Amino acid sequence: MRSDTHWLLHFCHDNALLSETQLTGLISNLDTNQDAKACAALLAKSGWVEDQAFLNEAVEIAKKNAREGYALPHLPGMNTCSDLTEFGEFPDYAELQAQDDQTLRQSVEALFLKCQQIGVSDLHITSGARPRVRHHRKIVYLSQAPLPDKLARRINLVLLSAPQREAFETDKDLDYALTLGDSSDGCRMRFRANLMYQQKGISGVYRIIAGRLQTLEELGFPNAENIRKLLAYHNGIILVTGPVGSGKTTTLASLVHELNQSRQEHIITVEDPIEVMQDSEQSIVTQRQVGKHTQSFQSALKSALREDPDIIVIGEMRDLATIEMALTAAETGHLVIATMHTRDAYSTLSRLLDVFPAAQQNQIRAMTAGSLRGILCQRLVPSSDEGVALACELMINTNAVANIIRDAKETGLESAMQTGRRQGMRTINESLDALVAAGRITEEVAAANRSNPEPKNS
């Protein structure tokens, strides 16, 4: 964002002419090259700021402050590089452009490792936009100047192999994973990447994986021992669920690592892509990547059953065929652990069961009631210290829960979970209440994240 525009928005917010919600929405959609005068015209046209005399005067003062180089004030909804002091300045654009490919690749890898060290979850390198990261769920800009298209293209493409580059130029989209360095705990970390073409050129988004595997306690689970009890089973299915960006992949990798250290079995994982490469320790770990080692989750599961597995880990259950095969594997003597994009146990069961046609409902409900071991749901919510806190729900398949599933009476699920506290169950609402009581999150955050399942029509 231009400095004069920054000052204009500050004046509007400071005089209560723009709410924080309006300001945040405007910042996220504003052209980074738009000057204060054009921004003022946009505010007037939208009706958000009706005082034209104020806007005219604010534009002139904004231009003056920008010319004289005054330090930019803080704007709600936009962080600058000073908000992420551990990161420091983004590398100089001219220096990066002058580097040869090998040196540029080293600079980009150093950038990834720096993001990893300070807990960044995503790095965005986009033509025509400022480089930015997501830190504690907030966008933080690392520079005031947009990346030139030529430089953004070089940064994103220098990491690719020749076949990857050819595939990207052909398909205009590419998902891949980049391995950097080794870890002392038997794992190598991979950075998940997506490249695409967009209006101003090329855009790359890099999901940053933590530098080491963390225990369940380190991840923030207060009920870690109850979760570990599910890992003691030798058959059945365990589901790890949550919305996008809630840390499911990290939790899944932690669970696999615990099994790898504690059991002498064959673990087969099917992932898209492989983000954490785990060496065999007590167990034999076989990791397969969809698109590279197998055509699909479905085909990998089909062959996995012939590969003498004890534990099958599915990166994501997306479709009917994959869900059906996972339930069959769980029923035939394997421990299956899989993820789904659902918010709580209620919506997870609805997604799991409703994907099947009506004619199969009774059969699938009986299979699920018999093979499901538990559902672990997680969310990352804004904490009081401007970070994030983990809220989690754990449903264990007791006799009461199994009867609810079998008889299609999911409206009684929350009540069964509340009475199942002795078995280690907890609802997402109870988790949020505990975080409020501990001062980790505010009442407002808890209210915004509460789960209120709607009863199904019977």
Phi, psi and chi 1 to 4 in degrees:
 res  aa     phi    psi   chi1   chi2   chi3   chi4
   1 MET       -  137.4 -177.3 -171.5  -58.9      -
   2 ARG   -64.3  148.5  -71.3  171.3   52.6  111.3
   3 SER   -62.1  -38.6  -62.9      -      -      -
   4 ASP   -67.1  -36.3   57.1  -22.1      -      -
   5 THR   -66.6  -41.1  -54.9      -      -      -
   6 HIS   -56.5  -47.5 -173.2  118.6      -      -
   7 TRP   -62.7  -41.2  -83.9  108.7      -      -
   8 LEU   -59.8  -46.8  172.0   67.2      -      -
   9 LEU   -65.4  -35.1  -65.4  179.5      -      -
  10 HIS   -61.1  -45.8  164.2   70.4      -      -
  11 PHE   -61.8  -41.6  -66.7  143.2      -      -
  12 CYS   -64.3  -43.1  -68.5      -      -      -
  13 HIS   -70.1  -40.0  178.9 -102.2      -      -
  14 ASP   -65.2  -26.6 -161.3   44.0      -      -
  15 ASN   -98.8   17.2  -74.3  -87.8      -      -
  16 ALA    60.3   28.6      -      -      -      -
  17 LEU   -92.9  -15.5  -62.1  175.6      -      -
  18 LEU  -130.9  129.5  -76.8  177.7      -      -
  19 SER   -77.5  165.8   68.1      -      -      -
  20 GLU   -62.0  -37.7  -72.9 -162.5   13.3      -
  21 THR   -63.6  -45.7  -59.2      -      -      -
  22 GLN   -62.5  -43.0  -70.6  173.3  -39.0      -
  23 LEU   -63.7  -45.1 -167.7   58.9      -      -
  24 THR   -61.7  -45.3  -59.5      -      -      -
  25 GLY   -64.0  -39.1      -      -      -      -
  26 LEU   -66.2  -44.9 -176.1   63.7      -      -
  27 ILE   -61.9  -41.3  -70.8  170.7      -      -
  28 SER   -69.2  -18.9   63.5      -      -      -
  29 ASN  -114.5   -2.2  -68.0  -74.2      -      -
  30 LEU   -76.4  136.5 -162.2   63.6      -      -
  31 ASP   -63.3  127.0 -171.7  -34.6      -      -
  32 THR   -64.0  -19.3   55.4      -      -      -
  33 ASN   -95.8    1.5  -66.1  -45.8      -      -
  34 GLN   -72.6  128.0 -167.7  166.6   55.1      -
  35 ASP   -84.4  174.6   62.1   17.4      -      -
  36 ALA   -62.3  -38.6      -      -      -      -
  37 LYS   -64.2  -44.8 -175.1  176.6 -179.5 -179.8
  38 ALA   -66.2  -37.2      -      -      -      -
  39 CYS   -65.6  -40.4 -176.5      -      -      -
  40 ALA   -62.1  -40.2      -      -      -      -
  41 ALA   -63.0  -38.9      -      -      -      -
  42 LEU   -64.7  -42.7  177.7   64.0      -      -
  43 LEU   -63.5  -39.6  -68.1  172.2      -      -
  44 ALA   -69.2  -42.8      -      -      -      -
  45 LYS   -64.9  -37.2 -176.1  177.4 -179.8 -179.4
  46 SER   -73.4  -18.3   67.5      -      -      -
  47 GLY    85.4    3.4      -      -      -      -
  48 TRP   -70.8  -37.1  -76.8    3.2      -      -
  49 VAL  -124.3  112.4  179.4      -      -      -
  50 GLU   -95.2  -14.7  -62.2  179.2   -9.1      -
  51 ASP   -82.9   92.2 -170.7  -21.2      -      -
  52 GLN   -65.9  -36.2 -171.7   61.7   55.7      -
  53 ALA   -62.7  -41.3      -      -      -      -
  54 PHE   -61.8  -44.7  170.6   85.8      -      -
  55 LEU   -61.3  -43.4  -76.1  174.3      -      -
  56 ASN   -60.9  -45.8  -67.7  -21.3      -      -
  57 GLU   -66.8  -40.4 -176.5  179.0    0.5      -
  58 ALA   -63.9  -37.0      -      -      -      -
  59 VAL   -62.7  -44.2  166.4      -      -      -
  60 GLU   -64.4  -43.6  -66.4  -53.0  -46.5      -
  61 ILE   -67.3  -37.8  -60.6  174.1      -      -
  62 ALA   -61.5  -43.2      -      -      -      -
  63 LYS   -63.3  -41.8  -72.0 -179.8  178.0  179.6
  64 LYS   -63.7  -46.8  179.4  176.3 -179.6  -67.7
  65 ASN   -61.5  -38.9  -73.4   -1.0      -      -
  66 ALA   -66.9  -42.8      -      -      -      -
  67 ARG   -62.2  -37.5  -79.4 -164.1  -52.6  -90.6
  68 GLU   -88.2   -0.1  -63.3 -177.8    4.9      -
  69 GLY    73.5   27.9      -      -      -      -
  70 TYR   -63.3  145.9  -71.8  113.4      -      -
  71 ALA   -60.6  135.6      -      -      -      -
  72 LEU   -72.8  135.0  -66.0  174.0      -      -
  73 PRO   -75.1  162.0   29.2  -34.6      -      -
  74 HIS   -71.6  138.4  173.0   70.1      -      -
  75 LEU  -117.2  124.6  -80.0  179.8      -      -
  76 PRO   -57.3  136.0  -23.1   33.5      -      -
  77 GLY    92.7   -9.0      -      -      -      -
  78 MET  -139.8  119.8 -170.8 -170.8   88.6      -
  79 ASN  -100.9  149.9  -63.0  -42.0      -      -
  80 THR  -110.1  177.4   63.5      -      -      -
  81 CYS   -59.5  -23.4   53.8      -      -      -
  82 SER   -69.4  -18.4   59.9      -      -      -
  83 ASP   -77.3  -13.8  -65.3  -51.2      -      -
  84 LEU  -122.8   70.8 -151.2   59.0      -      -
  85 THR   -63.0  -28.3   53.7      -      -      -
  86 GLU   -66.3  -24.8  -52.5  102.1  -46.7      -
  87 PHE   -76.9  -40.0 -165.5   97.0      -      -
  88 GLY    79.2 -161.7      -      -      -      -
  89 GLU   -80.9  145.4  -67.9  -71.0  -20.1      -
  90 PHE   -66.3  144.1 -168.5   82.4      -      -
  91 PRO   -53.2  145.1  -26.3   34.3      -      -
  92 ASP   -60.5  130.9 -179.3   77.4      -      -
  93 TYR   -60.2  -44.6  -67.9  175.4      -      -
  94 ALA   -63.9  -39.3      -      -      -      -
  95 GLU   -65.2  -42.0  -70.7 -179.1   11.5      -
  96 LEU   -62.4  -43.9  -70.7  175.0      -      -
  97 GLN   -64.3  -31.0 -170.6   62.0   59.4      -
  98 ALA   -79.6  -13.6      -      -      -      -
  99 GLN   -75.1  148.5  -67.5  174.5   -7.5      -
 100 ASP   -75.3  172.3   59.4   31.8      -      -
 101 ASP   -60.6  -41.4  -75.9   -5.7      -      -
 102 GLN   -64.8  -44.6 -177.8  176.8   -6.6      -
 103 THR   -66.9  -39.2  -53.3      -      -      -
 104 LEU   -63.4  -41.2 -179.6   61.3      -      -
 105 ARG   -61.1  -42.1 -177.8 -175.6  175.1   97.5
 106 GLN   -62.6  -38.5  -68.4  171.1   -8.6      -
 107 SER   -65.0  -41.1  -62.6      -      -      -
 108 VAL   -68.5  -40.8  176.1      -      -      -
 109 GLU   -63.3  -38.5  -69.8 -179.8   -4.2      -
 110 ALA   -64.1  -35.0      -      -      -      -
 111 LEU   -63.7  -44.2 -173.1   63.2      -      -
 112 PHE   -60.4  -46.1  -73.5  172.7      -      -
 113 LEU   -65.3  -34.9  -66.4  175.9      -      -
 114 LYS   -65.1  -42.9 -174.3 -177.8  -71.1 -172.1
 115 CYS   -59.7  -41.4  -72.7      -      -      -
 116 GLN   -62.8  -42.4 -173.7 -176.3   70.1      -
 117 GLN   -64.5  -31.4  -69.9  165.6    2.4      -
 118 ILE  -103.6    8.9   60.1 -179.8      -      -
 119 GLY    82.7   24.1      -      -      -      -
 120 VAL   -70.4  141.7  161.7      -      -      -
 121 SER   -96.8  -30.2   63.0      -      -      -
 122 ASP  -146.2  142.8  -62.5  -89.6      -      -
 123 LEU  -119.2  130.5  168.7   67.4      -      -
 124 HIS  -111.5  123.6  -64.9 -113.6      -      -
 125 ILE  -121.1  105.3  -58.1  -66.7      -      -
 126 THR  -132.4  134.4  -57.5      -      -      -
 127 SER   -59.9  133.3  -64.2      -      -      -
 128 GLY    74.9   10.4      -      -      -      -
 129 ALA  -135.5  156.8      -      -      -      -
 130 ARG   -69.4  140.2  -70.2  167.5  -69.8  168.3
 131 PRO   -61.5  141.3   20.0  -30.4      -      -
 132 ARG  -151.2  161.0   56.8 -160.9 -177.1  -86.1
 133 VAL  -130.8  162.9  -63.6      -      -      -
 134 ARG  -107.6  119.5 -171.1  176.5  -66.6  -83.3
 135 HIS  -128.5  119.7 -171.7 -114.9      -      -
 136 HIS    53.4   42.6  -65.1  -34.8      -      -
 137 ARG    72.9    2.5  -58.6 -171.1   69.4 -175.7
 138 LYS  -108.3  143.6  -63.6  178.7 -179.2  177.5
 139 ILE   -77.0  129.4  -68.7  -67.3      -      -
 140 VAL  -124.7  122.3 -178.4      -      -      -
 141 TYR   -83.7  137.6  -67.6  101.4      -      -
 142 LEU  -100.0   -5.4  -56.8  177.4      -      -
 143 SER  -156.6  156.0  172.7      -      -      -
 144 GLN   -89.1  -11.2  -71.2  -63.4  -33.7      -
 145 ALA  -107.4  137.7      -      -      -      -
 146 PRO   -69.1  151.1   23.1  -31.7      -      -
 147 LEU   -74.6  129.4  -87.2  168.3      -      -
 148 PRO   -62.5  147.3  -18.6   30.1      -      -
 149 ASP   -57.4  -42.8  177.3   52.2      -      -
 150 LYS   -60.7  -42.2 -175.4  177.8  179.8 -179.0
 151 LEU   -71.9  -43.3  178.5   57.0      -      -
 152 ALA   -59.6  -38.9      -      -      -      -
 153 ARG   -64.7  -44.4 -177.3  176.8  179.5   84.6
 154 ARG   -64.7  -43.5  -77.4 -162.4   67.8 -149.5
 155 ILE   -60.3  -44.1  -69.6  174.5      -      -
 156 ASN   -73.7  -36.6  -75.4  -58.2      -      -
 157 LEU   -85.7  -21.1  -63.2 -173.7      -      -
 158 VAL   -66.3  -19.6   75.8      -      -      -
 159 LEU   -83.2  -12.5  -57.6  169.5      -      -
 160 LEU   -88.6  147.5  -57.8 -178.1      -      -
 161 SER   -77.0  167.6   64.7      -      -      -
 162 ALA   -59.0  -46.0      -      -      -      -
 163 PRO   -62.5  -37.6  -24.2   34.8      -      -
 164 GLN   -65.4  -41.3  -73.3  173.5  -30.9      -
 165 ARG   -64.3  -40.6 -173.8  173.6  -62.8 -156.6
 166 GLU   -64.4  -42.1 -177.8  178.9   -9.2      -
 167 ALA   -64.1  -39.3      -      -      -      -
 168 PHE   -66.4  -43.8  175.7   58.1      -      -
 169 GLU   -66.1  -28.8  -64.2  -64.3   -7.8      -
 170 THR   -78.6  -47.9  -59.6      -      -      -
 171 ASP   -92.3  -16.5  -60.7  -24.3      -      -
 172 LYS    68.1    3.8  -51.4  -58.0 -178.9 -175.0
 173 ASP  -142.8  150.4  -69.9  -78.0      -      -
 174 LEU  -155.7  129.9  178.5   68.7      -      -
 175 ASP  -109.3  131.3  -71.3  -54.2      -      -
 176 TYR  -156.0  173.0   74.2  101.1      -      -
 177 ALA  -128.5  140.5      -      -      -      -
 178 LEU  -115.4  127.0  175.9   70.9      -      -
 179 THR   -93.8  130.7  -54.9      -      -      -
 180 LEU  -131.2  121.6  -67.2 -178.6      -      -
 181 GLY    67.5  175.8      -      -      -      -
 182 ASP  -118.3  155.4  -67.0  -38.3      -      -
 183 SER  -116.6  146.7  176.2      -      -      -
 184 SER   -72.2  -13.7   59.1      -      -      -
 185 ASP   -97.2   22.2   60.6    1.6      -      -
 186 GLY    84.1   17.3      -      -      -      -
 187 CYS  -130.8  146.8  -52.6      -      -      -
 188 ARG  -116.9  132.9  -69.7 -177.1  -63.2  -77.0
 189 MET   -91.2  142.6  -60.6  -56.6  162.0      -
 190 ARG  -123.6  141.2  -48.0 -118.0  -70.3  173.0
 191 PHE   -99.9  119.2  -63.0   86.3      -      -
 192 ARG   -81.0  133.3 -170.9  173.1   72.7 -159.9
 193 ALA  -131.3  148.6      -      -      -      -
 194 ASN  -132.5  128.3  172.1  -92.2      -      -
 195 LEU  -113.5  145.4  -63.8 -174.5      -      -
 196 MET  -155.2  159.6   66.4  175.9 -179.8      -
 197 TYR   -91.6  142.4  -82.9  100.8      -      -
 198 GLN  -140.7 -178.6   44.2   92.9   22.4      -
 199 GLN   -54.3  -39.1 -176.9 -178.7    7.9      -
 200 LYS   -98.0    4.7  -65.0 -176.6  178.3  179.6
 201 GLY   139.1 -127.9      -      -      -      -
 202 ILE  -109.9  147.3 -167.5  172.0      -      -
 203 SER  -135.1  133.0  177.6      -      -      -
 204 GLY  -125.7  133.1      -      -      -      -
 205 VAL  -122.3  126.3  179.0      -      -      -
 206 TYR  -117.9  117.2  -58.7   88.4      -      -
 207 ARG   -81.3  121.3  170.9   61.4   53.6   88.6
 208 ILE   -91.8  123.0  -51.5  -62.5      -      -
 209 ILE   -93.0  142.5  -51.8  -57.2      -      -
 210 ALA   -57.3  152.5      -      -      -      -
 211 GLY   -69.0  -16.5      -      -      -      -
 212 ARG  -152.5  161.3   65.6  178.4 -178.9   85.7
 213 LEU   -75.5  137.2  -81.1  171.7      -      -
 214 GLN  -107.3  152.9  -63.6  173.5  -67.7      -
 215 THR   -73.2  167.9   64.5      -      -      -
 216 LEU   -60.9  -37.0  -67.4  170.7      -      -
 217 GLU   -65.1  -42.1  -73.2   85.4   -2.9      -
 218 GLU   -65.6  -31.0  -71.7  175.0  -43.1      -
 219 LEU   -72.8  -15.5  -68.6  176.0      -      -
 220 GLY   108.6   10.9      -      -      -      -
 221 PHE   -81.0  115.6  -71.1  101.5      -      -
 222 PRO   -75.7  -15.5   28.0  -33.2      -      -
 223 ASN  -112.1   39.3   53.1  -13.0      -      -
 224 ALA   -58.2  -40.5      -      -      -      -
 225 GLU   -65.4  -35.6  -74.8  -53.2  -47.4      -
 226 ASN   -66.6  -35.2  -68.1  -41.0      -      -
 227 ILE   -67.6  -40.6  -62.7  170.5      -      -
 228 ARG   -62.3  -30.3  -73.4 -167.8 -179.5   95.1
 229 LYS   -61.2  -31.6  -70.6  178.1 -177.8  178.0
 230 LEU   -66.7  -32.4  -61.9  178.1      -      -
 231 LEU   -72.0  -11.6  -60.6 -179.1      -      -
 232 ALA   -77.3  -15.4      -      -      -      -
 233 TYR   -70.9  153.5  -74.2  103.6      -      -
 234 HIS  -109.9    1.2  -72.0  -93.7      -      -
 235 ASN  -152.8  172.7   56.9   27.5      -      -
 236 GLY    99.5 -179.5      -      -      -      -
 237 ILE  -126.9  135.7 -174.8  167.6      -      -
 238 ILE  -116.2  130.0  -58.2  167.5      -      -
 239 LEU  -110.8  131.9  -62.2  175.6      -      -
 240 VAL  -110.7  118.2  178.8      -      -      -
 241 THR  -130.4  165.2   77.6      -      -      -
 242 GLY   159.0  164.8      -      -      -      -
 243 PRO   -69.8  171.1   22.9  -31.2      -      -
 244 VAL   -58.4  135.2  173.5      -      -      -
 245 GLY    81.9   14.3      -      -      -      -
 246 SER   -93.1   -1.8   61.2      -      -      -
 247 GLY    94.4   19.0      -      -      -      -
 248 LYS   -60.6  -44.1  -63.3 -173.9  -62.5  -61.4
 249 THR   -62.1  -40.1  -60.2      -      -      -
 250 THR   -64.4  -43.3  -57.3      -      -      -
 251 THR   -64.4  -42.6  -60.7      -      -      -
 252 LEU   -60.5  -44.4 -165.9   66.3      -      -
 253 ALA   -63.1  -37.5      -      -      -      -
 254 SER   -65.1  -40.5  179.7      -      -      -
 255 LEU   -64.7  -43.7  -64.1  178.1      -      -
 256 VAL   -62.3  -41.4  171.8      -      -      -
 257 HIS   -62.2  -41.0 -170.5   53.4      -      -
 258 GLU   -64.6  -42.3  -66.1 -142.0    9.2      -
 259 LEU   -64.5  -39.5  -69.6  165.9      -      -
 260 ASN   -62.8  -31.1 -171.5   16.6      -      -
 261 GLN   -88.9  -21.9  -68.5 -177.5  -47.7      -
 262 SER  -111.2  -15.6   61.7      -      -      -
 263 ARG  -127.4  149.6  -70.8  167.8   66.3  159.9
 264 GLN  -105.5   80.5  -64.6  179.4  -26.4      -
 265 GLU  -143.3 -180.0  -63.2 -175.3  -30.4      -
 266 HIS  -104.3  116.9 -176.4 -161.2      -      -
 267 ILE  -106.7  122.0  -56.1  171.3      -      -
 268 ILE  -111.4  125.6  -63.2  177.9      -      -
 269 THR  -112.3  144.9   76.6      -      -      -
 270 VAL  -124.1  115.8 -173.1      -      -      -
 271 GLU  -134.5  160.5  -55.4  169.3   67.9      -
 272 ASP  -147.2   90.4 -177.4   21.5      -      -
 273 PRO   -91.5 -177.0   35.2  -35.6      -      -
 274 ILE   -73.7  121.6  -61.8  170.2      -      -
 275 GLU  -102.3  -35.6  -66.8 -172.3   19.9      -
 276 VAL  -121.7  114.8  179.7      -      -      -
 277 MET   -88.7  117.7  -60.2  176.2   68.7      -
 278 GLN  -110.2  123.9  -53.6 -152.9   34.5      -
 279 ASP   -76.3  149.6  -64.2  -29.5      -      -
 280 SER   -65.9  131.4  -61.6      -      -      -
 281 GLU  -117.8 -101.3  -64.5 -175.1   28.6      -
 282 GLN   -72.5  -34.7  -66.6  -61.4  -46.9      -
 283 SER  -100.2  164.5  -70.3      -      -      -
 284 ILE   -91.1  122.5  -60.7  169.6      -      -
 285 VAL  -109.9  120.1 -178.7      -      -      -
 286 THR  -114.2  115.6  -57.1      -      -      -
 287 GLN  -109.8  132.1  -67.1 -180.0  -84.1      -
 288 ARG  -125.1  137.8  -54.3 -171.0   71.4 -164.7
 289 GLN  -108.4  127.6 -179.7  168.2  -49.3      -
 290 VAL   -63.7  132.4  173.4      -      -      -
 291 GLY    94.4  -25.9      -      -      -      -
 292 LYS  -108.8  -45.6 -175.9  175.6 -177.6 -179.3
 293 HIS  -108.7  -12.4  -53.5  128.7      -      -
 294 THR  -157.7  156.1 -179.9      -      -      -
 295 GLN   -75.4  -33.5  -68.8  -61.5  -47.3      -
 296 SER  -160.3  167.2   64.4      -      -      -
 297 PHE   -59.1  -41.2  -78.4  100.7      -      -
 298 GLN   -62.3  -48.2 -178.6 -175.8   -4.2      -
 299 SER   -67.0  -35.3   61.2      -      -      -
 300 ALA   -66.7  -39.8      -      -      -      -
 301 LEU   -66.4  -38.2  -75.5  174.9      -      -
 302 LYS   -61.4  -44.5 -175.1  175.6 -179.0 -179.9
 303 SER   -76.5  -28.6   62.6      -      -      -
 304 ALA   -59.9  -35.4      -      -      -      -
 305 LEU   -65.2  -15.9  -65.2  175.5      -      -
 306 ARG  -100.5    5.3  -55.6 -170.4 -173.8  101.1
 307 GLU  -111.0   27.9  -66.4  160.8    1.3      -
 308 ASP    52.3   52.4 -171.5   30.4      -      -
 309 PRO   -86.3  153.1   34.5  -34.8      -      -
 310 ASP  -105.9  -37.6  -61.0  -69.9      -      -
 311 ILE  -129.0  131.1  -58.7  166.9      -      -
 312 ILE  -119.0  126.6  -60.4  172.7      -      -
 313 VAL  -114.5  125.0  179.4      -      -      -
 314 ILE  -113.2  118.3  -53.8  169.8      -      -
 315 GLY   -57.3  -35.8      -      -      -      -
 316 GLU  -161.7  131.2 -175.6 -178.2  -14.4      -
 317 MET   -94.4  111.6  -67.7 -152.2  -59.0      -
 318 ARG  -110.7  -28.4  -60.1  173.1  177.7  170.3
 319 ASP  -136.9  171.1   52.7   53.0      -      -
 320 LEU   -57.3  -47.1  170.4   60.8      -      -
 321 ALA   -62.4  -43.1      -      -      -      -
 322 THR   -66.1  -43.2  -57.6      -      -      -
 323 ILE   -63.1  -43.2  -66.0  173.0      -      -
 324 GLU   -63.5  -43.1 -171.1  168.1   25.7      -
 325 MET   -68.7  -35.3  -67.4 -168.0   70.6      -
 326 ALA   -64.7  -43.9      -      -      -      -
 327 LEU   -64.3  -39.0  -70.7  173.1      -      -
 328 THR   -63.8  -43.3  -60.6      -      -      -
 329 ALA   -63.1  -39.9      -      -      -      -
 330 ALA   -65.6  -33.2      -      -      -      -
 331 GLU   -78.4  -22.1 -144.4 -178.5   21.7      -
 332 THR  -101.8   23.2   54.5      -      -      -
 333 GLY   102.6   14.7      -      -      -      -
 334 HIS  -113.5  149.9  -54.2   87.6      -      -
 335 LEU   -91.0  121.3  178.8   62.8      -      -
 336 VAL  -112.7  132.4  177.0      -      -      -
 337 ILE  -123.7  127.3  -52.0  175.2      -      -
 338 ALA  -143.4  160.3      -      -      -      -
 339 THR  -111.9  154.7   73.3      -      -      -
 340 MET  -142.7  151.9  -64.9 -178.8   71.5      -
 341 HIS   -89.5   76.7  -71.6  -60.6      -      -
 342 THR  -135.7  159.3   45.9      -      -      -
 343 ARG   -89.7  -29.6  -70.9  177.8   56.3   83.3
 344 ASP  -156.2  179.1   49.9   33.2      -      -
 345 ALA   -63.4  -38.7      -      -      -      -
 346 TYR   -60.6  -50.6 -179.9   90.9      -      -
 347 SER   -70.2  -27.2   59.9      -      -      -
 348 THR   -66.3  -47.5  -60.0      -      -      -
 349 LEU   -62.8  -40.4  -76.6  175.1      -      -
 350 SER   -60.0  -46.9  -62.8      -      -      -
 351 ARG   -63.6  -43.4  176.8   79.4   59.1   83.2
 352 LEU   -63.4  -41.6 -174.9   72.7      -      -
 353 LEU   -89.2  -37.6  -61.4  168.0      -      -
 354 ASP   -72.3  -15.0  -69.2  -10.2      -      -
 355 VAL   -69.8  -18.7   71.8      -      -      -
 356 PHE   -88.4  147.1  -69.1   92.7      -      -
 357 PRO   -65.4  160.0   19.4  -29.4      -      -
 358 ALA   -57.0  -36.4      -      -      -      -
 359 ALA   -63.9  -23.5      -      -      -      -
 360 GLN   -99.1   -2.6  -73.5 -176.4  -99.3      -
 361 GLN   -57.5  -48.2  -78.0  -68.0  -50.9      -
 362 ASN   -61.7  -42.1  -70.8  -20.8      -      -
 363 GLN   -64.6  -46.1  174.3 -164.9   -5.3      -
 364 ILE   -67.7  -39.5  -66.5  -57.4      -      -
 365 ARG   -61.7  -39.9  -75.7 -174.8  173.7  -83.4
 366 ALA   -66.4  -41.0      -      -      -      -
 367 MET   -63.0  -45.0  -72.9  177.5   64.0      -
 368 THR   -66.8  -43.4  -56.8      -      -      -
 369 ALA   -60.5  -32.9      -      -      -      -
 370 GLY   -85.7  -28.5      -      -      -      -
 371 SER  -107.5  -20.8   61.3      -      -      -
 372 LEU   -67.5  130.1 -178.6   65.7      -      -
 373 ARG   -97.9  -40.5  -65.0  -58.1 -178.0 -173.7
 374 GLY  -178.2  163.4      -      -      -      -
 375 ILE  -127.1  121.7  -60.4  174.8      -      -
 376 LEU  -107.3  114.7  173.2   62.8      -      -
 377 CYS  -109.8  139.6  -51.2      -      -      -
 378 GLN  -139.5  152.0   59.8 -174.7   78.7      -
 379 ARG  -142.7  147.0  -59.3  179.8 -160.7  170.5
 380 LEU  -103.1  120.1  -65.4  176.0      -      -
 381 VAL  -118.5  152.2  -61.3      -      -      -
 382 PRO   -61.2  130.4  -21.1   32.6      -      -
 383 SER   -95.6  169.2   62.9      -      -      -
 384 SER   -68.2  -22.3  -58.8      -      -      -
 385 ASP   -96.2   21.3   59.5    0.7      -      -
 386 GLU    70.0   16.0  -63.4 -170.0   -9.5      -
 387 GLY  -103.3 -142.8      -      -      -      -
 388 VAL  -133.0  153.6  -68.9      -      -      -
 389 ALA  -126.0  147.6      -      -      -      -
 390 LEU   -92.4  120.4  177.3   72.1      -      -
 391 ALA  -105.3  133.2      -      -      -      -
 392 CYS  -138.1  151.0   61.6      -      -      -
 393 GLU  -124.0  136.8  176.8  168.8  -75.6      -
 394 LEU  -128.2  117.8  179.6   62.2      -      -
 395 MET  -109.4  126.6 -170.1 -154.4   79.0      -
 396 ILE  -109.3  138.0  -62.5  170.2      -      -
 397 ASN   -80.7   80.1 -169.4   16.5      -      -
 398 THR   -78.3  177.4   59.5      -      -      -
 399 ASN   -60.2  -38.3  -72.0  -25.4      -      -
 400 ALA   -64.8  -43.1      -      -      -      -
 401 VAL   -66.9  -41.7  171.2      -      -      -
 402 ALA   -60.1  -40.3      -      -      -      -
 403 ASN   -65.8  -37.8  -72.1  -26.0      -      -
 404 ILE   -61.8  -44.4  -74.4  171.4      -      -
 405 ILE   -65.2  -46.4  -63.5  171.0      -      -
 406 ARG   -64.6  -36.8 -167.9  178.4  -67.7  108.8
 407 ASP   -95.9    6.1  -61.9  -22.4      -      -
 408 ALA    58.0   46.5      -      -      -      -
 409 LYS  -120.5   54.1  -65.3 -179.1  177.9  178.6
 410 GLU   -62.8  -15.3  -81.1   79.9   14.7      -
 411 THR   -63.1  -20.2   53.0      -      -      -
 412 GLY   -93.5    6.0      -      -      -      -
 413 LEU   -65.9  -46.7 -173.7   60.1      -      -
 414 GLU   -62.3  -40.2 -174.4  170.2    7.7      -
 415 SER   -62.9  -41.3  175.7      -      -      -
 416 ALA   -64.7  -36.1      -      -      -      -
 417 MET   -70.3  -37.2  -69.3  177.2   64.0      -
 418 GLN   -66.8  -35.8  -70.6  170.6  -14.3      -
 419 THR   -83.9   -5.4   57.1      -      -      -
 420 GLY  -100.8   23.2      -      -      -      -
 421 ARG   -62.2  -33.0  -68.1 -168.2 -173.5   99.2
 422 ARG   -62.4  -30.1  -73.1 -173.2  178.3 -179.1
 423 GLN   -83.5   -0.4  -71.9   84.3   11.5      -
 424 GLY   101.9    4.5      -      -      -      -
 425 MET   -75.4  150.4  -74.5 -164.0  -99.5      -
 426 ARG  -153.8  143.8   62.8 -172.1  -77.7  150.9
 427 THR   -90.5  163.9   66.3      -      -      -
 428 ILE   -63.0  -34.8 -163.2   72.0      -      -
 429 ASN   -66.2  -38.9  -67.7  -15.3      -      -
 430 GLU   -65.5  -37.6  -70.7  169.5  -21.5      -
 431 SER   -64.3  -42.7 -179.9      -      -      -
 432 LEU   -64.6  -40.7  -68.7  166.8      -      -
 433 ASP   -61.8  -39.9  -71.4  -20.4      -      -
 434 ALA   -65.5  -38.1      -      -      -      -
 435 LEU   -67.0  -37.7  -70.2  171.4      -      -
 436 VAL   -64.7  -45.9  170.8      -      -      -
 437 ALA   -61.8  -32.2      -      -      -      -
 438 ALA   -84.3   -2.6      -      -      -      -
 439 GLY    77.4   13.5      -      -      -      -
 440 ARG   -77.6  -35.5  -63.6  -73.9  -47.2  -77.0
 441 ILE  -134.1  165.1   65.7  173.0      -      -
 442 THR   -89.6  164.9   64.6      -      -      -
 443 GLU   -60.6  -36.3  -70.9  -80.6    4.7      -
 444 GLU   -64.6  -42.4  -68.6   74.6   18.6      -
 445 VAL   -64.3  -42.5  167.7      -      -      -
 446 ALA   -60.7  -44.3      -      -      -      -
 447 ALA   -62.8  -37.9      -      -      -      -
 448 ALA   -71.6  -18.9      -      -      -      -
 449 ASN  -112.5    5.1  -74.6  -84.3      -      -
 450 ARG   -66.0  149.2  -70.8 -167.9 -176.9  -79.2
 451 SER  -102.0  124.8  179.8      -      -      -
 452 ASN  -127.7   79.6  -62.7  -60.1      -      -
 453 PRO   -61.8  139.3   21.8  -31.5      -      -
 454 GLU   -92.5  130.8  -64.1  179.5    5.8      -
 455 PRO   -61.1  144.1  -19.0   30.2      -      -
 456 LYS   -75.9  152.1  -75.2 -174.1  176.6 -178.7
 457 ASN   -75.8  128.8  -65.6  -33.3      -      -
 458 SER   -92.8      -   56.7      -      -      -
